[in-house]
């Protein structure tokens, strides 16, 4: 089991990186043969889960019953908050949603000690094509939203790649997509928010971020969606070339609705640019159901000429879902084999929530000590230094690169210069290939680098920063003002109290 030690970093919790001897045989079986359980149990269960929820969403949307039921469900949230007030406001509140249902690796332990409020809001409420907005509840997922909007010829400007990511999670934990260099982060495409605040009343506001109330509805911008995405693949063979091409393609204002990079080593990568179109060239259509998309991208490395293909728009939006970016290869090592893809590929991936629920303490501990899952947001001007930092500290590949603009606006993610700036999300997910990896010390060194370049850490991931370090990374000025205005101090935990490693088991 894990043990606590003082590591000289503000009393942060440290975990031993060795597998306990009395568990090593069990750990070996669970890690190397977990695919049996995943393939023959979790995949079918995940499929049934998806079919049920998509069918339910479609029926409710077609019957137009969601708006009426929404008002009833919001009143139920209000009732719970008022009961909390009547009981003396003894402990702060949080949602009652089980931690295993979230996309984050951790299950938050703070929920066990707080007043749990049921916020079961998961429907698309209405689409307004005149105002070009869609109104949704916070538990609506990206897969659910694209399945509703795309057949009608619409999409949201920023639609993050994973099917199971929810609107509420993306607003509170930061959401990004390959169109973010034009539209910003997920919260920047949100027109309005509906919240139940500490006194049980419902408020509507134009901007919101952080623990200020229970999110009950969000109005999001929508844009026309065409049938296909025309995707170009450009091979790069050095770190300098990768950074140069990535920045050049991002800054092309007249083109490139989508920009993405995958680095397969420090000097080997593919930069992708894409635009929506209504027709495809014969012989160049790829539905990308097989093979895994990151493997498909790697096949273009080393080709001198830019390669072009066309992908159905919804397939493009969810291109990394089937392989959970590239984490699925650690769960089902043979998952990209043609035979497996033919027999079971249509059922992949297993639900991340079910993987968390069934992983057990031994698997969880092994992930704790041998996995690194982080998204760090750094200025485009610091991309090269950041990639060198990740190479030194974890050496995990592929590395995901996604550009975004950080608008000039108040809030926790605020441009240090006070002007609009161009940033890059660097995503690293997997097993570090360095000999000195330690989940605490390594993460803290990466966090320190990100703070030094005025960057940010995505809040779904483990944060080992002290509260002082966290406040130096995120601007709390407006957040503190709003918490005071809406009497949040006794009602809701602060952001740090929810995302720090100490608040997660």
C-alpha angles and dihedrals in degrees: 000000000000122000133204121238136169107249101177094255104108095295095299116173114260128200128205112245095214126095110241110253094232090056102041096097092047090045090052092053094046094048100040099037102031087106089077091062092041096049099042100035116015098043095054091042091050090050092052090047092053095046092050096049096043091048091048092049092048094049094047092047093048093048090048090224097130099085093054093045090047093064090051093049093048089052088054090054089049091050092055093048091050090050088054089053092048091051091059104265090263099161132017120264132244136168117280093225107130114250093233090066094065124090092235117103092234131071108221111238094194088079089069093066102036133080104269119219120194110232103173099169114144111143139106102239107190145336118221108194093181094056090032095231139122122209116212142167119249098255094056107123129220091246091051092047096048091046089055100042105036098063087054092052097255139106137171115260092241115037110168115221104244115087095215099051109116130218092240093048093049092050095048099035101034124264127212139174139176091270091057093099085072102033107026125226126339094266090056093067092052112106099190143354133215115211138179103218132202097282092051097254125130118240131183120209139172097228133023137161133166135016101330100122145325111300110228105165140006131198111213133188118251129200132193114278122211126208100255143022117226105217126196123197120204119186118219124193105191139039092245092050091048093052093045096048093042092053094043093052092046093053095051098112096184096054144023112066087185131035126181139161133201118193114199092184135352091278103027125072150126124235114205129199125183144181133187116252136171099227138040133214113249113263095016101085116116122180088192094215086129140060108025108274098237090053090049090052092050090058089068094059114111095025110127098210125063110260123219133201139155127236129188106257098241091047088053093051091054098034094126096044098084093057095030083241093297103321092101091073089068091051100040105021093185094043094114093053112117093236093053092044091052095048103033108004093100090062096051133142113050112220111272089219091057091047089055093045094053103034098098128209096286095053090043091053092049090052089047092056102033108032134078118193115173143140114201123188114213134167114271089239089063097047096109094049090046093053089049089051092052090046090054098042105038112354093208119162142229096044116198118223121194123168124216139171119238105211125220098261139121119258143090093297096053127160108252091218094050089239134096109278138186116241137176129221110220110199121194120178124169148038115336115238096206124102097226100052117143120169095227106034094040094049091047091053091051091046090051091053092049091051090049092059094043093254133143139232121227108245099224089073132074114283119196095179122125115243090256091053090046091053091050090055098045124044107235098179099104092031092058091048092052094046089054093046094052096038094244102150096090094027106056135021116248119256092255090053090059103041106036115104090244089065093053128068 
